[in-house]
């Protein structure tokens, strides 16, 4: 029997590719929620005694003001004028800034949030007073969707899409929607008006 050293065994590597990530269209039939579904998310968030107020307010503001994830995690109290009921929205992706009115439910939620999370420059923070991360916002919305019983996975940008769909369905002027959402190009706004069911209201007289 030979005592010569044996060559090391060659490691075997799998040639199979990782599973392909499903596209949005494969995961869900639409990329927006109705106003009643937004309310359902808020009610679900409210059930958590520890983070419910914060998460409900997060959903409310992202929907009411068409906030992207980067915009909501960067939102600072200096942008919130509770006295005059105004929100100064700073947009990312070369979007146009705007000043939005704040209404009763938002004002009450924001005042409560300020009491719950004092001494922080950011509106939405963790329990350690650090700004929420983008991953945290994704996790919050995804988990709320599961807890609320949605049959398709949710992601935070759906809340922004929901704003455009809601305003278009209300028959709001396309240019006004463009300004509200901060679109630099009106082509991005027309997507919502094309989704509006109100375009077809007079097609049948039943």
C-alpha positions as CSV (number, residue, x, y, z in Angstrom):
1,X,0.0,0.0,0.0
2,X,1.5,3.4,-1.0
3,X,2.3,5.9,1.6
4,X,2.3,8.8,-0.9
5,X,0.1,11.7,0.2
6,X,-3.3,11.7,-1.4
7,X,-4.4,14.8,-3.4
8,X,-6.9,16.9,-1.5
9,X,-10.5,16.2,-2.4
10,X,-12.1,18.8,-4.7
11,X,-15.1,20.5,-3.1
12,X,-18.3,20.0,-5.0
13,X,-20.2,23.2,-5.8
14,X,-23.9,23.2,-6.7
15,X,-24.5,24.4,-10.2
16,X,-28.2,25.2,-9.5
17,X,-29.2,28.8,-9.5
18,X,-30.9,30.5,-6.5
19,X,-34.7,30.7,-6.9
20,X,-35.8,33.7,-8.9
21,X,-37.4,36.5,-7.0
22,X,-41.1,37.0,-8.0
23,X,-41.9,40.2,-9.7
24,X,-44.5,42.6,-8.2
25,X,-47.0,41.5,-10.8
26,X,-46.6,37.9,-9.8
27,X,-47.0,38.6,-6.1
28,X,-50.1,40.9,-6.3
29,X,-52.7,42.0,-8.8
30,X,-52.4,45.7,-7.9
31,X,-49.9,48.1,-6.4
32,X,-52.3,50.3,-4.4
33,X,-54.8,50.0,-1.5
34,X,-58.3,51.5,-1.1
35,X,-59.0,54.0,1.6
36,X,-60.9,51.3,3.6
37,X,-57.9,49.0,3.4
38,X,-55.6,51.8,4.7
39,X,-58.0,52.2,7.6
40,X,-57.8,48.4,8.2
41,X,-54.0,48.7,8.4
42,X,-54.3,51.6,10.9
43,X,-56.7,49.6,13.1
44,X,-54.4,46.6,13.0
45,X,-51.4,48.8,14.1
46,X,-53.5,50.2,17.0
47,X,-53.8,46.8,18.5
48,X,-50.1,46.8,19.6
49,X,-49.9,48.7,22.9
50,X,-46.2,49.4,22.5
51,X,-45.7,50.7,19.0
52,X,-49.3,51.0,17.8
53,X,-49.6,54.8,18.0
54,X,-46.3,55.3,16.1
55,X,-47.1,52.7,13.4
56,X,-50.7,53.9,12.9
57,X,-49.4,57.5,12.4
58,X,-46.7,56.2,10.0
59,X,-49.3,54.6,7.8
60,X,-51.6,57.6,8.0
61,X,-48.9,60.1,7.0
62,X,-47.4,58.0,4.2
63,X,-50.9,57.6,2.7
64,X,-52.2,61.2,3.2
65,X,-49.0,62.8,2.0
66,X,-47.7,60.3,-0.6
67,X,-44.5,59.8,1.3
68,X,-41.7,57.5,0.0
69,X,-39.8,55.5,2.6
70,X,-36.8,57.9,2.4
71,X,-39.1,60.8,2.9
72,X,-40.8,59.4,5.9
73,X,-37.7,58.2,7.7
74,X,-36.1,61.6,7.1
75,X,-39.1,63.6,8.3
76,X,-38.1,66.0,11.1
77,X,-40.3,67.9,13.5
78,X,-39.1,71.2,12.0
79,X,-41.1,70.3,8.9
80,X,-44.3,69.9,11.0
81,X,-46.2,73.1,11.9
82,X,-48.8,71.9,14.4
83,X,-49.9,75.5,15.2
84,X,-50.8,76.3,11.6
85,X,-51.6,72.7,10.6
86,X,-49.0,72.5,7.8
87,X,-46.5,69.8,6.7
88,X,-43.5,70.9,4.7
89,X,-42.8,67.9,2.5
90,X,-39.2,67.5,1.1
91,X,-39.1,65.1,-1.8
92,X,-36.4,62.8,-2.9
93,X,-35.6,61.6,-6.5
94,X,-35.6,65.2,-7.7
95,X,-39.3,65.5,-6.7
96,X,-40.8,68.9,-6.1
97,X,-41.3,70.0,-2.5
98,X,-44.7,71.2,-1.3
99,X,-46.6,72.4,1.7
100,X,-49.5,70.2,2.6
101,X,-52.4,71.0,5.0
102,X,-52.8,68.8,8.1
103,X,-56.2,67.8,9.2
104,X,-57.7,66.7,12.5
105,X,-56.8,63.0,12.6
106,X,-53.2,63.8,11.6
107,X,-52.8,66.6,14.1
108,X,-54.0,64.5,16.9
109,X,-51.8,61.6,16.0
110,X,-48.7,63.8,15.6
111,X,-49.3,65.6,19.0
112,X,-49.6,62.2,20.7
113,X,-46.5,60.9,18.9
114,X,-44.6,64.0,20.1
115,X,-45.6,63.2,23.7
116,X,-44.7,59.5,23.3
117,X,-41.3,60.2,21.7
118,X,-40.0,63.5,23.1
119,X,-36.5,65.0,22.7
120,X,-35.8,63.7,19.2
121,X,-35.5,65.7,15.9
122,X,-37.1,63.0,13.9
123,X,-40.9,62.3,13.8
124,X,-40.6,58.5,13.5
125,X,-38.0,56.9,15.7
126,X,-37.3,53.5,17.4
127,X,-37.8,53.0,21.1
128,X,-34.1,53.9,21.4
129,X,-34.8,57.3,19.9
130,X,-32.9,56.5,16.7
131,X,-34.6,57.3,13.3
132,X,-36.4,54.4,11.8
133,X,-34.4,52.6,9.1
134,X,-35.8,51.9,5.6
135,X,-35.8,48.2,6.5
136,X,-37.8,48.9,9.6
137,X,-40.5,50.7,7.6
138,X,-40.7,47.8,5.1
139,X,-41.0,45.3,8.0
140,X,-43.7,47.3,9.7
141,X,-45.9,47.6,6.6
142,X,-45.3,43.9,5.6
143,X,-46.2,42.6,9.1
144,X,-49.2,44.8,9.4
145,X,-50.5,43.5,6.1
146,X,-50.1,39.9,7.3
147,X,-51.8,40.7,10.6
148,X,-54.6,42.5,8.9
149,X,-55.3,39.4,6.7
150,X,-54.3,40.7,3.3
151,X,-53.9,37.9,0.8
152,X,-51.0,39.5,-0.9
153,X,-47.7,40.9,0.5
154,X,-47.6,44.7,1.2
155,X,-44.7,47.1,0.8
156,X,-44.5,50.7,1.9
157,X,-44.5,52.3,-1.6
158,X,-48.0,50.9,-2.1
159,X,-49.1,53.6,0.4
160,X,-47.8,56.3,-2.0
161,X,-49.5,54.7,-5.0
162,X,-52.7,54.6,-2.9
163,X,-52.6,58.4,-2.5
164,X,-52.5,58.9,-6.3
165,X,-55.3,56.3,-6.9
166,X,-57.4,57.9,-4.2
167,X,-57.0,61.5,-5.5
168,X,-57.6,60.4,-9.1
169,X,-60.7,58.5,-8.1
170,X,-62.0,61.6,-6.4
171,X,-61.7,63.4,-9.7
172,X,-59.0,65.8,-8.6
173,X,-57.2,67.8,-11.3
174,X,-54.2,65.9,-12.7
175,X,-51.9,68.9,-12.4
176,X,-52.9,69.4,-8.7
177,X,-52.2,65.7,-8.0
178,X,-48.8,66.1,-9.7
179,X,-48.0,69.0,-7.4
180,X,-49.3,67.2,-4.3
181,X,-47.2,64.1,-5.0
182,X,-44.1,66.0,-6.1
183,X,-43.9,64.5,-9.6
184,X,-41.4,66.3,-11.8
185,X,-43.0,64.7,-14.8
186,X,-46.7,64.6,-15.3
187,X,-46.4,61.2,-17.0
188,X,-45.9,59.7,-13.6
189,X,-49.2,61.2,-12.5
190,X,-51.3,60.1,-15.5
191,X,-50.8,56.5,-14.4
192,X,-53.2,57.2,-11.5
193,X,-55.8,58.9,-13.6
194,X,-55.7,56.0,-16.0
195,X,-56.6,53.6,-13.1
196,X,-59.5,55.7,-11.9
197,X,-62.8,53.9,-12.3
198,X,-64.7,57.2,-12.3
199,X,-63.7,57.6,-16.0
200,X,-66.3,54.9,-16.8
201,X,-69.1,56.1,-14.5
202,X,-71.4,57.2,-17.4
203,X,-70.8,54.2,-19.6
204,X,-74.0,52.4,-18.4
205,X,-77.3,53.7,-17.2
206,X,-78.5,50.8,-14.9
